[in-house]
Amino acid sequence: MSNIPQLLVHSPKDNVGVVVVEGLKAGTDMLCVVTEDNSSFTMTSKTDVPIGHKIALTDLKSGDTAIKYGEDIGKMVGEAEKGGHVHTHNLKTKRW
């Protein structure tokens, strides 16, 4: 496993984190860092995920609220298992 974080989580309340490396592949054991308290944990990516996209920190189902920065960033409109890709195919803003 790398000493360089592959996933950043802003708050311990978050249920999604952001990929911060290019070319993250399925099966990668990621170093995940929580920026608010500088804690860390490991998790395995279930799919290839592009840089800047999100990964579910827990199993999320349709209707669940996605939390980033400790805040509601949208509603899941599809499922994402823990370690799975979260983006526009399964997450929609509640703004419109």
N, C-alpha and C positions, 0 to 999 in steps of 0.2 A: 504494500500500500504506500502511496505517496505521502510525503511530509507537507505537500502543497495542497491546500483545500481545493476540492472540486465542486463543493456545494456550499453556498452561504445561506444561512438562516438568520433573519434579522432579529427576531424575538423568540424567547422560549414558548410563547403562545402560538406561534405560527404552525400551520399544518402543510405548508409548501416551502421549499427552498429554491434558490436560483443557481443554475449551473454556471460556473465561472471559468471553465476551460473549454478549449476547442476539442471536438471529436470524442466526447464522452460516449463510451460503448456500453452496451448491455453487459451485465456481469461484472462491471467495475466496482470494486470495494472502495467507496468514496470516503474521504475525510471530509466531514461536515462541521463547519464552525458556526457557532451562534455569536453574531457580532455584538449583541447587547451585553453579554456577560463573558465573552471570550471562552465559553465552554466548547467542547467538541464531542462528536460521536461518529460512529461509522455506520454506513448503510450501503446496500448493494443496489446499483441501478438495474432496473428490470428491462429497460429498452435503451437504444441509442437516443441521446437527447442533445440538441444543439445548444451552444453557448447562449445564455440569456433566457432560456426557457426554464420552466419550473418542473420540480419533481415532488410528488406527494410524499409527505413524511409519515402518513398513516393511510389506511385504506379510505378512499373518498368515494361516495356514491352520488348519483344524480340527486340534486336538491340540497346537498351539503354546501356550506359556506366555506370558501377558500380564505384563509387568513395569512396575510403577509404584512410585515411591519407591525404585527399585533393588531391589524385592522382588517375588516371585511373588504376583500378586493373583488368579490364576485361569487356567482353561484355555479356549482358544478352542474353541467347539463349532460354529463356522461360520467363513466366510472374511471378511476385511476387507482390501481393497487399501490400499496406502499412501495416506493422506488420507481413508480411509473411516471410517464410523461404527462404534464399538465400544461395545456396551451389552449388556443382558440377552438380546437376540435372537441374539448370537453369542459371548457370554462368560459362563461360569459359575464361581462360586467353587468351590474344592476342599474347602471346609469341610463341605459336606453335599451 
